[in-house]
Amino acid sequence: MTTPITKVVFPVAGLGTRFLPATKAIAKEMLPVADQPLIQYAVQEALEAGIEEFIFVTNPTNERILKAHFEANEDLEATLAERGKTAELKVVTETTLADNQVKFCYQDQPLGLGHAVWCAREFVAHEPFAVILPDDLIMAAPGCLKQMMDAHTKYGGNVVAVEDVPRELTNRYGILDVDQDDGKVASAKGLVEKPAPEEAPSTLSIIGRYILDAQVFAHLDKKMTGAGGEIQLTDAIAATIGDVAFHGLRFDGQRFDCGSMNGFVEANVAFGLKRSNHPDELRSVLKNHI
């Protein structure tokens, strides 16, 4: 029997420098894709997977913005109800999370993803937990994390979402050193963070979804730096291999890298067409610019 996963960590302390000046006053994870901010998609994915507690690793400025989005807004709700805007009222109330579901902690220095996850250690305690990077927006049904939960029930241990990337791009990702691979699930005997293409053990890369055993904190506690002089989460995961089962899941769905301008625009097109009430009209407008 595997322990149910009920907690998720969102590392959202970054400054979003690639999207300045938009992110000068707005947290990067609040940038909208179609009609929702990135962080809302991430929370919805976690809710679908059965997550009950949401841990945001952030900074004081972004905390205020996130709280405002996820707490109830009684004035807005009353106005919408008074005006008979039931559809809009439903959308607003569905974004609300209970106070006891939400936790905040700060990452006071930009020391890497491993450090960001380490900052959440007191809220996670000794339980297995999930990590979602909202920049990696995934269109999938069921959601990517739900697919990973199913894999975790079968295999236990650490489970990450993976996809194959062109070999020339391996220096942007954590790459699996594959032991066995059935085309859907791969077990790995090692991980390498951002290897040069000629040194990469495979082209199977981790994207921003993780289910992790709490043993990872024993290695993050050492605060050892890796690629780029940062505390790498992949290094800590690699250190548990041999003690904790490790599998990569090729999820069913499409990933959009919303940390880049091209990926962000592509995501807006894809989700806009999916969520629009008049997708044919939108498609026609888009053709004017292609």
C-alpha angles and dihedrals in degrees: 000000000000122000112254114251110233103156132069130189121213112196099207106147096110123119095227092228093170089065100047132168089028090058095047090097103007125068111245092236089058093061107119126244105194102318102338136065117247093250091056092059089050093050092047090052090052093048091052088053092054100259114160104178126051120201117192117197100201146120131269095264095049091043090063091050093048093047091052091053099047101037124080117274103206096182093052092044092050092050093049091048091049091052093048093243094148096160092052091045091054091051092051096046091048090063092060119108122192116253092243091055096059129072130176131200131168133240100205096185130039095239099145142276093292090056091048091054090045089057088065094054097109092055094045094046111171100333129108109254144183130243123203125187104205091205087072100070113189127197105206142135112238094025121257094251092051089053089050091049089057090051091048091053088056101039107019121198121069118348124183133182112245141182134179116257131190109276092240089063099052090103088071098057148046105262127207122233093216123220101173130001129183094182093261106046124028127192116209135208093199149358130226122197114224099335122189110260093249091052100042112119090214140341094250106119134191116238126194102295126090139167107196138188113232089243087084089077092064088065097038087054088068090062092213114173125226136166112012091009090281133125100258122209090207091059090056092047090049090053090059095053108115092033098048126038112247126201137167118213122208096215125211106245145059125282124211119198099221091176087080128061094235093049092047093052091046090051091051090053094047097044092038091058091046097047100035120109088216107035094162091058091048091048090052092051092048091054089063089068100044 
